[in-house]
Amino acid sequence: MANYKYPFTTANKVPTVQERRKYLFALEKLPLEERRAVLGKYYDDWVHNGYEEHCIRNGYVGHITLAEEIHARIPDTSKRILDCASGNGFLGEQLLKKHGFTNLDALDMSQGCLDYTRGKNVYTNYICAALGPDRLPIDDDAYDGIGLTAGCGAGHVQPDCLPEWIRITKPGGLIMFVVQEKYLDGEHYDENYCNGALDAILHKMAAEGQVEFLEKKRLFYLKNQTDKSKNEYSYMFVLRVM
Ligand SMILES: C[S@@+](CC[C@H](N)C(=O)[O-])C[C@H]1O[C@@H](n2cnc3c(N)ncnc32)[C@H](O)[C@@H]1O
């Protein structure tokens, strides 16, 4: 991490999106543990300095489409849902304000993001933890559903968190997460997602009887109202915990 400098906001300068992106991709060269440490600080800063405006400007709809899919599969809005990599709270807001879910918790490794979302009064519990192989501070079978959007690839959440997701989800509960197409098709390289790597992991877990692999569905991720060439897609994966 020696040559790595965070693009922190200062009194004189807010980093541009290009600068933030450059640092984000530089992160991929770091070992996973270091990446995770750096990424938390990166979002501590960005969430307070333009994250939402950036997403809205670019036509981000990942939270809207995933919330619709969650509600379609979990019609009972009193069910307990964990918004993973909750960031600024986009997904939780959709689930509460558009669909009426009332039992939502937030999990993110950035304390700054969790603090930011507190003002929105969307979540009951705020869990500061890194998704990965390590045990989360959450009881077994705690949730009816897990949702995650905009948090996979590029040093973000990796499939090594799946065993913990399964542990904290009730039998019969759903894990619903969205991965940008560019990580699955290798346009942006992430060895744990691209060229069928993620699918292979999920099929193996299904074959072992840990989950039922219910669906893989292409969804809009960025929907540009004026320039369709700027549209981006993602895939939603749906697993039922056995
Ligand atoms: C691009 S933001 C997404 C926020 C929100 N889900 C949305 O739809 O806009 C990515 C979030 O993932 C979080 N994150 C990345 N890797 C993580 C990990 N391993 N464990 C927990 N949170 C992680 C970051 O802290 C950040 O808040």
The ligand as an ORCA input file, in Angstrom:
! r2SCAN-3c Opt
* xyz 0 1
  C     -20.887      1.519     -4.547
  S     -21.350      1.435     -2.852
  C     -22.965      0.729     -2.971
  C     -23.960      1.342     -2.062
  C     -25.421      0.924     -2.263
  N     -25.610     -0.505     -2.093
  C     -25.985      1.375     -3.580
  O     -26.839      0.665     -4.137
  O     -25.636      2.471     -4.056
  C     -20.421      0.041     -2.300
  C     -20.475     -0.191     -0.809
  O     -19.930     -1.478     -0.563
  C     -19.237     -1.431      0.673
  N     -18.358     -2.597      0.689
  C     -17.419     -2.939     -0.220
  N     -16.830     -4.096      0.105
  C     -17.413     -4.501      1.264
  C     -17.246     -5.642      2.120
  N     -16.356     -6.601      1.843
  N     -18.013     -5.723      3.219
  C     -18.930     -4.771      3.518
  N     -19.126     -3.674      2.756
  C     -18.389     -3.545      1.636
  C     -18.554     -0.081      0.630
  O     -18.150      0.354      1.912
  C     -19.640      0.778     -0.008
  O     -20.448      1.388      0.964
*
